[in-house]
Amino acid sequence: MSQTNGAVAVETPGTDSQPMLEISNLNVYYGESHILRNVDLGVAAGKMICLIGRNGVGKTTLLKTIMGLLAPRTGIIQLAGKPINGKTPDQRARLGIGYVPQGRDVIPRLTVRENLLLGLEARPGGISKYKEIPEEIFELFPILKTFLPRMGGDLSGGQQQQLAIARALMGRPRLLVLDEPTEGIQPSIILEIEAAVQKIVRETGISVLLVEQHLHFVRKADWYYAMQKGGIVAQGPTKELSNEVIQRFLAV
């Protein structure tokens, strides 16, 4: 790591260009409980990075901190080379971070169309300026076109997950942050979500930071970071992800 303008620059895997996301020496507390410990992490532009680890090690806390829902006690978060520590969650969304939390947060009494249009709030001008759903959304998730008039709460868990990802994409993010998108979803839908996320990275150049336990999906990423007790304890290309690492950080 090198020192740049007072900030620690994290070496970011898989690229020589400006990283999309850089996290340096991040420490986060709940009250006096130290949850994230000196976390350094980078997401290269146009790459998928997977964060692995057992439940309770701090993965969701890290994503919430990136999104501005939690404030770090120390550390720097940079998006495309610019610090965003002082930005609110809605400001971070407008800067280009699309966030799909664990549990999806689909609004049950709004239609699929209305849920999708809410994603436009992250774009300059908001919903009032853009009122159409791009066809690319339906190319990624064809089922949503059929279900546009249906209430979000009437969809299955897998369909709600597709809707939540599509809603985040409506804001035209530069970085898509996904918290366990396959949790509680039937295998056939998991494969559809995997394929869609790969296509997003491949065809749009959007960077993806993914928290995931499903090993098949983990291996689709370009790089992994493993967390334990609030810190990053291993990292590398997913093609070199060994059974030893899997047993240490994913096996129950």
Secondary structure per residue as TSV (DSSP state, phi and psi in degrees):
chain	resnum	aa	ss	phi	psi
A	1	M	-	360.0	148.6
A	2	S	E	-123.1	161.8
A	3	Q	E	-98.1	127.3
A	4	T	E	-136.6	113.8
A	5	N	T	52.2	39.3
A	6	G	T	83.5	-4.9
A	7	A	E	-110.1	147.3
A	8	V	E	-80.3	124.5
A	9	A	E	-92.3	121.8
A	10	V	-	-88.9	133.6
A	11	E	-	-67.2	126.3
A	12	T	-	-107.3	127.1
A	13	P	T	-69.0	146.5
A	14	G	T	83.1	8.3
A	15	T	-	-157.9	152.5
A	16	D	S	-102.7	-3.4
A	17	S	S	-91.3	178.7
A	18	Q	-	-60.2	123.5
A	19	P	-	-62.6	149.7
A	20	M	S	-73.3	-40.8
A	21	L	E	-132.8	132.9
A	22	E	E	-130.5	128.4
A	23	I	E	-120.9	129.5
A	24	S	E	-131.6	123.2
A	25	N	E	52.7	46.8
A	26	L	E	-83.3	126.5
A	27	N	E	-127.6	125.4
A	28	V	E	-129.2	138.1
A	29	Y	E	-123.0	146.6
A	30	Y	E	-105.0	104.8
A	31	G	T	63.4	-121.2
A	32	E	T	-102.1	4.4
A	33	S	E	-82.8	122.1
A	34	H	E	-84.0	108.2
A	35	I	E	-96.3	-53.3
A	36	L	E	-104.3	132.1
A	37	R	E	-123.3	105.8
A	38	N	E	51.0	48.2
A	39	V	E	-78.0	125.9
A	40	D	E	-116.7	130.0
A	41	L	E	-156.6	142.4
A	42	G	E	-132.3	144.2
A	43	V	E	-121.2	113.8
A	44	A	-	-70.9	149.8
A	45	A	T	-60.8	131.5
A	46	G	T	71.7	21.6
A	47	K	-	-122.8	158.4
A	48	M	E	-106.2	123.5
A	49	I	E	-116.1	133.5
A	50	C	E	-113.0	134.0
A	51	L	E	-106.4	118.9
A	52	I	E	-117.4	162.7
A	53	G	-	153.6	157.7
A	54	R	-	-68.6	167.9
A	55	N	T	-60.8	140.0
A	56	G	T	87.0	9.0
A	57	V	S	-92.6	-6.7
A	58	G	S	115.6	7.5
A	59	K	H	-63.9	-49.8
A	60	T	H	-65.8	-36.2
A	61	T	H	-59.0	-41.5
A	62	L	H	-63.0	-44.8
A	63	L	H	-64.7	-40.4
A	64	K	H	-64.1	-33.9
A	65	T	H	-70.2	-40.9
A	66	I	H	-58.2	-38.6
A	67	M	H	-82.6	-8.5
A	68	G	T	89.7	9.8
A	69	L	S	-80.2	-20.2
A	70	L	S	-129.8	146.2
A	71	A	-	-103.0	129.1
A	72	P	-	-74.2	150.6
A	73	R	S	-78.8	-37.6
A	74	T	E	-141.5	163.2
A	75	G	E	112.5	166.2
A	76	I	E	-127.7	135.0
A	77	I	E	-116.7	124.3
A	78	Q	E	-121.2	136.5
A	79	L	E	-113.6	118.2
A	80	A	T	51.5	40.6
A	81	G	T	87.0	-0.2
A	82	K	E	-117.6	128.9
A	83	P	E	-61.3	139.5
A	84	I	-	-124.8	13.6
A	85	N	T	-54.0	-37.1
A	86	G	T	-86.5	2.7
A	87	K	-	-87.2	144.0
A	88	T	-	-78.0	165.2
A	89	P	H	-55.9	-41.1
A	90	D	H	-69.6	-33.5
A	91	Q	H	-67.0	-39.1
A	92	R	H	-65.6	-37.7
A	93	A	H	-61.6	-41.8
A	94	R	H	-71.6	-23.1
A	95	L	H	-78.1	-12.8
A	96	G	T	120.9	21.0
A	97	I	E	-104.1	117.5
A	98	G	E	-99.3	128.8
A	99	Y	E	-124.1	125.6
A	100	V	E	-116.1	104.1
A	101	P	-	-75.7	165.5
A	102	Q	T	-61.6	131.9
A	103	G	T	94.8	-10.0
A	104	R	-	78.0	-40.3
A	105	D	-	59.3	33.5
A	106	V	-	-67.3	138.2
A	107	I	-	-84.2	112.3
A	108	P	T	-66.1	-32.0
A	109	R	T	-97.7	14.2
A	110	L	S	-107.1	149.9
A	111	T	B	-70.1	168.1
A	112	V	H	-57.8	-44.5
A	113	R	H	-59.6	-44.9
A	114	E	H	-66.5	-38.8
A	115	N	H	-61.3	-44.1
A	116	L	H	-62.6	-44.0
A	117	L	H	-64.5	-26.1
A	118	L	H	-60.6	-29.0
A	119	G	G	-63.6	-19.8
A	120	L	G	-68.8	-15.8
A	121	E	G	-58.4	-25.6
A	122	A	G	-79.0	-9.9
A	123	R	S	-91.8	152.2
A	124	P	T	-58.9	127.7
A	125	G	T	95.4	-19.9
A	126	G	H	63.2	-158.5
A	127	I	H	-62.4	-36.0
A	128	S	H	-63.3	-28.0
A	129	K	H	-88.0	-36.1
A	130	Y	-	-119.9	121.2
A	131	K	-	-124.5	4.3
A	132	E	-	-107.6	150.2
A	133	I	-	-96.9	118.4
A	134	P	-	-59.1	144.8
A	135	E	H	-62.7	-26.2
A	136	E	H	-60.0	-30.4
A	137	I	H	-61.1	-43.5
A	138	F	H	-76.3	-22.8
A	139	E	H	-69.3	-34.1
A	140	L	H	-76.2	-42.1
A	141	F	-	-132.1	78.0
A	142	P	H	-57.5	-31.9
A	143	I	H	-61.2	-28.4
A	144	L	H	-66.6	-31.1
A	145	K	H	-64.8	-38.7
A	146	T	H	-67.8	-32.7
A	147	F	T	-98.7	11.7
A	148	L	T	-49.8	-43.3
A	149	P	T	-83.3	-4.8
A	150	R	S	-79.7	148.0
A	151	M	B	-68.4	139.7
A	152	G	G	-57.3	-35.7
A	153	G	G	-70.7	-13.0
A	154	D	G	-89.7	-5.1
A	155	L	S	-81.3	155.9
A	156	S	-	-69.5	169.4
A	157	G	H	-59.4	-42.8
A	158	G	H	-65.9	-38.7
A	159	Q	H	-67.6	-37.8
A	160	Q	H	-64.0	-37.5
A	161	Q	H	-64.9	-41.7
A	162	Q	H	-62.0	-40.6
A	163	L	H	-63.6	-42.0
A	164	A	H	-64.3	-41.5
A	165	I	H	-66.8	-43.4
A	166	A	H	-61.4	-40.8
A	167	R	H	-61.5	-41.4
A	168	A	H	-63.4	-37.2
A	169	L	H	-69.8	-23.8
A	170	M	T	-60.9	-24.6
A	171	G	T	-83.0	2.9
A	172	R	-	53.8	58.0
A	173	P	-	-73.3	158.2
A	174	R	S	-93.8	-26.9
A	175	L	E	-130.5	125.8
A	176	L	E	-108.3	122.8
A	177	V	E	-111.6	118.6
A	178	L	E	-120.3	124.1
A	179	D	E	-104.2	101.6
A	180	E	-	48.6	62.7
A	181	P	T	-67.1	-15.9
A	182	T	T	-100.8	3.8
A	183	E	T	-62.2	125.4
A	184	G	T	70.5	21.8
A	185	I	-	-113.2	143.4
A	186	Q	-	-66.0	150.0
A	187	P	H	-54.7	-39.2
A	188	S	H	-64.6	-36.9
A	189	I	H	-73.2	-34.0
A	190	I	H	-56.7	-45.3
A	191	L	H	-63.3	-37.5
A	192	E	H	-65.4	-41.4
A	193	I	H	-67.9	-42.6
A	194	E	H	-54.6	-49.7
A	195	A	H	-62.5	-40.1
A	196	A	H	-65.6	-43.5
A	197	V	H	-66.1	-41.1
A	198	Q	H	-60.2	-41.6
A	199	K	H	-65.6	-38.7
A	200	I	H	-58.4	-47.5
A	201	V	H	-66.1	-45.9
A	202	R	H	-67.8	-40.9
A	203	E	H	-100.0	-20.2
A	204	T	H	-111.0	-18.7
A	205	G	-	77.9	6.1
A	206	I	-	-66.2	136.7
A	207	S	E	-82.1	146.8
A	208	V	E	-128.5	130.5
A	209	L	E	-113.2	119.1
A	210	L	E	-122.5	127.3
A	211	V	E	-97.4	124.9
A	212	E	-	-154.5	145.0
A	213	Q	-	-107.7	-19.3
A	214	H	-	-75.2	110.6
A	215	L	H	-59.6	-38.5
A	216	H	H	-59.0	-40.0
A	217	F	H	-72.6	-42.3
A	218	V	H	-53.1	-43.1
A	219	R	T	-71.1	-10.6
A	220	K	T	-78.8	-16.6
A	221	A	S	-73.9	162.4
A	222	D	S	-82.3	-30.9
A	223	W	E	-150.0	149.2
A	224	Y	E	-124.8	152.2
A	225	Y	E	-123.1	136.3
A	226	A	E	-109.1	133.5
A	227	M	E	-109.6	145.7
A	228	Q	E	-151.8	128.8
A	229	K	T	51.9	39.6
A	230	G	T	83.8	3.1
A	231	G	E	-127.2	159.8
A	232	I	E	-82.6	120.9
A	233	V	E	-117.2	-9.9
A	234	A	E	-158.9	153.0
A	235	Q	E	-160.0	162.8
A	236	G	E	160.7	177.6
A	237	P	E	-64.9	139.5
A	238	T	G	-66.1	-23.6
A	239	K	G	-66.2	-17.6
A	240	E	G	-105.6	12.4
A	241	L	-	-68.2	113.1
A	242	S	-	-88.4	161.0
A	243	N	H	-62.2	-31.7
A	244	E	H	-62.0	-45.8
A	245	V	H	-65.0	-41.3
A	246	I	H	-60.2	-45.0
A	247	Q	H	-64.8	-36.3
A	248	R	H	-71.8	-38.6
A	249	F	H	-117.3	-10.4
A	250	L	T	-121.5	-36.5
A	251	A	-	-67.1	140.2
A	252	V	-	-82.0	360.0
